[in-house]
Amino acid sequence: MADSHGIFRKVNPVWEKVLGFPAEDLLSRPFIEFVHPSDFAHTQVELEKLREPGHQTQNLLNRYRCKDGSYRWLQWNAVNDPQGSLAYVSAVDVTDQQEIERLKEQFISTASHELRTPVTAINASLKLLASGLTGTIPLESARMVQIAERNSERLIRLVNDMLDIDQLQAGRMSFRDERVDQSSAVEAAIAEAAPLFDQADIHVETRLLPGTFVTADPDRLSQVMTNLLSNAAKFSPMSSLVEVSVEEVGDSARIVVRDHGAGISPSFRSKVFEKFAQAERGPGPHAGSGLGLSISKQFVQQMGGEIGFETPRDGGTRFFVLLPIVDRQAANAESGAEATRGPKTDLSR
């Protein structure tokens, strides 16, 4: 327990055991005194909030100093009493979990950088063989080369995703702010993803709004759209429909990608945007890495937008991306709505 000034008023024996300080060394000393300097700022912000009567702190993570000078990672939960005079606090020692995460991230960074060059070289060699420039190869061998080429491309996508995660976590990824016609960006992404849909005989239907501009990094937005479209292809039944639309919602432009698959199970919905999270394999022929949606969420947030999903009552999943509108060209709404394949459909939100 701590008072409104963040001074320890009571600790249990586990505190003494984990930190190495006897209770008398902790009591009457400020909580913030033991926080690692690098974690001081965000802890101080939360401590200020905790002075508000009834405020709750959840899953605050920081490093806390032990008597021997080392630091332990602690995850905090706290609630202030209605009068705002006393906070009841619990903390979990998550040092081992943090070390595992650090080792995992180190492995991902090392593996992705080491894999990129040889996998790219293998893919280039397979493309050269498939092109026939090195000579004619037997039909059965050509089929095997084609399979190997597809799988090497899948490996390249995985390595690129791992590199993106590494750069995002390290804060090294830069984003450009450009004026982007959202509908044009969507059309380009659909054209690039066409082989995925053709392979499963999936029809793509669009309703777009040309002339609706947002501020975004065009390359990152393209990658987000590719991830959403490939996800839709992965979980769509053969010969089904994927609907893609751009619409205006207040001051934002909203991209919607809807499939008509089995939908996301309630137990998996909280994990959709987590790294390496994968639902049960969909009916489509394309396997994923479990990184695409996590990367997409971070990209959209970096561009000042929002990404999420909905589960319509009539089945399937509807993913959406919201980005602020920055400009709008005068355009005829009727001529702006068009279908890429098949008849026009009124897509509800």
N, C-alpha and C positions, 0 to 999 in steps of 0.2 A: 504494500500500500504506500502511496505517496500523496503529499498534500498539493495544494493548488500551485505551489512554487516549484514542484518537481523534486521535493526533498523526501528521501526515503523515511517512512514512518514504521514500517514493519516488513521483515523478510522471513522466509521460512528456511529450514535447514538445507534444502536443495540449492538455494542461492549460495550459501556458504560453501557447499561442496563443489559446485560448478565453477565459481569465480575464485575460490580460494581465500576470499576475505571473510573473517569472522563478522558476525552480525554487528558488533559494536563499531567496526570500521566503516560499515555502510550507513547505518542509521544517522540521520541528521546531515547527510551529505547529498548534494544534488545528483539526481539521476543522470543528467547530461554530462557530468564530469568524467564518466567512464566510457563515453562513446568515442569511437575512432574518429580522428580529425576529418577524414574523407567522408564520413557519414554524418557529421555534425549538423550540416545545414538542413538536410531534409528531416532529421530527427527533431531539430529545434522547431521547424514549421509544425510538425505534428504535435509537439508538446504544447505549443501555443493554442492549438485547436482543443487540446484535451482540457484546457482550463474552462471551456464552455460547459455549463451544466448539462449533464446527460449525454455528452459527446462520446462516441465510440471510436476506438482505433482498432483497425484490423490488419493483421499480417504486415506490420511494419518491420522491415529487415535492416539490421545494422550489426556492426562489429562492436563487441563490448570487452573492455579491458579486464584481465584477470590479475591477481596479486603478483604473479611471476612476470608480468609485463606482456604476456601473449594476449591474443584476442580470440574470442569465440564469436561465431555468427549466431545471433539470436533473432527469433521471429516473435514479435510482440502483439498482444491483444490487450486492450484496456477499455474501461468504461468509467466515466466520471459520475459521481452521485448527483441527484437532482439539485443539490445546493451548490455544486461545483467546488466543494471544499476538499474532497478526497477521491483519489483515483484507485481503482482496483485493477491490478496489472498481473498478467501472466506472460511468461516467455518460454519458448521452446528452443533448445540448443540444436541448431541445424548445421553445425560446422561440417559434419561428415557429408551431408547432402550437398553443401556448397562446394566441397572439394571434389566430389564426384562430378558435379556440373562443370567445374573448371577443367577437369581432365577430359571430359567429353568434348567440350568446346575446343580444347587444345588439339585433340585428335582430329576433330572435324576440319579445323584450320589446316593442319599439317597434311592430312590425307587428301583434301580437295586440291591443295596446291601441287602436291606431288603427282596426283592422278591426271591433272588437266592436260599436260603436254603429251604423255604417251597415249592417252585415250584419243586425243585430237589427231595424232599421227596415225593411229590405227584406223580411225574413221576415214581419213583422207586416202589411205592406201586402199581401203575397201571400195571407196567411190571410184578410184582409178581402175581397179579391177572390173567393177561393174560396168564402167563406161566402154570397155573393150579396147582402150588405148594401149594396153599391154599385150593385146592378143585375144583371140576368141577362146572362151572357156566353155566346157561342156554345159549343157542345159541344167543338169542336176547340180553341178558345181556353182553355176550362176545363181541358182535358187538359194544355196547355202550362203553364198556371199551376200545376197540380198538380206537374208535373215540376220547375218552378223552385222551388216551395216545398220539395220534398224536398231539392233540392240546396242551398238556403239553410240548411236545418236541418243538413245535413252540414257546411257551412262554419262554422256556429255551434259545432258539436261540436269541430271542429278548432281554432277560436280559443280555446275554453274549455280544451282540452288544452294549448295553447301557454301560456296564462295560468297553468295549474296548474304546468307545468314551470318557468316563470319564478319563481313564488312559492316552489316547493320549493328551487330552486337558491339563491334569495336568503334562505332561511330565514324567510320571512314568513308561511308557512301555519300556521295554528293548528289543533290537534286537540282535540276534546272527548273526555273519558273518560266513557262512559255504559254502563249495563248493558243489553245488547242480546240479545234472543232470536234466536239465529243462524238458526234455521229460519224464523221470521217474516220476517227480513230477506231470506232467499233467496226465499221465496214472493213477496214484494213486487217483487223485482228480476225474477223470471220473468214476473210479470204485466205489468210495464212493458216487457219485451223481447218480449212475445207477437207484436206485428206483424212483427218480424224473422223469427220462426220460421214464422208463418202464410204469409208471402210465399213461402217456399221449401218449404212443406208439411212442415216438420220437427216431429216429435213430441218433446215434453219429458216425461221420466219422472223422478219424484223419490222419494227415500226420506229422510225428514226425522226429526229428533229434537226435537219441541217441548219447551220447558222447559230447553234447554241454553243457558246464558247466558255471554256473553263480555264483556270490557271493550273497547269500540271506539267510534270516532266513527261514528254511524249513517249520516251522509251520505257519508263516505269509503268505508265498507264497501259501501254501495249502489252507489257508483261503481265499486268494484273488481268487484262481481258483474256489473254491467252490461257492463263491459269483457270479462270472461271469457265471458259469455253471447253477446255480439255477436261475439267471436272464434270461438266454437264455431259460430255461425250462418254466419259467413264461410267456414269451411273444411269445412262439412258438405255432403255430396251432397244433392240434392233428394230429398224424401220419406224422409229417414233419421231417426235417433234421436239425441237428446242426453240424456245421463243426468246428473242432478244429485243429490247426496246430502250429508247431514250425518251425521258419525259421530264417536265419541269415540275418541281415540288417547291413552291415558295421561291426563294432566291438560289436554289440549288438545281443542278441537273442530276438526274437519277438514271443510271444504267441498270437494267434488270436482265438477268440471265435465268431463264426458267427451264428446268427439265421436267420430264414426266416419269421419272423413275420411282423407286420405292420410298423415297424420302429419307430423312435423317432420323434415326431412332432417338427417342427421348433420352436414353442413357448416354448418347454420344454428343448431344447438342452443345454441351458445355466445353467439349474438347475440339470442336471443329477447327479453330484457329490456332491450336497448339502445334508446336514443332513435332514432326514425325508422327502426328496423330493420323491414323487411317481407319476409316470405317470398314465394315465388311466389304470385300471386293464386289464392285458393281458388275452389271451384265456386259458392259463394254469391254473391248479388247485391250484397253490401255491401262497399264499399271502405273501407279504414282509413287512418289517418294515420301509423301506426307509433309512436304515443305511448302508446296505451292500456295496454299491458303494462308499459312502463317506469314510468308513473305508478302503476299498481297495485302494483308491487313497492315503490316508495318509500312509498306509503300504508300497506301492510301492515307494513313495517318500522317506520314511525313509531308504529304501534299495538302494537308489541311482538310481532308475529307473523312468520310465514314463508310465502313463496309459492314454488312451484316447479312442475315438470311431470314427467310420466313418459310413456314411449312403450310401451304394452302390446304384447305379441307379436302379438296378433290385430288390430293396426291402430288407427288413430286416435291421439288425444292426451288425456291426463288431466291437467288443471291442478288444483292443490290450494292451499288457504289454511289455515294452522294458526294459531289464536288461543287463548290460555290460557283455560280455563274458570274463571269466577269464582263461579258459582252454578248450582244445579240444582234444578228443581222435581220433586217426585214425580210421575211420569207413567208410564202403562202403555206399555211398549215396543212392544207389538203395535199398539195404537191410534195410537201416534206415527208409525209408518212408513206412509206413504200415497203413492199415485201420483196425480200431477196429470192425466196423460193416459195411456191405455193400461194394460196389465196390470202388476202388480208384478214387479220384477226384482231378483234378488240381485246387487247391485253389489259386485264384489271391490275391494279396495284397490289 
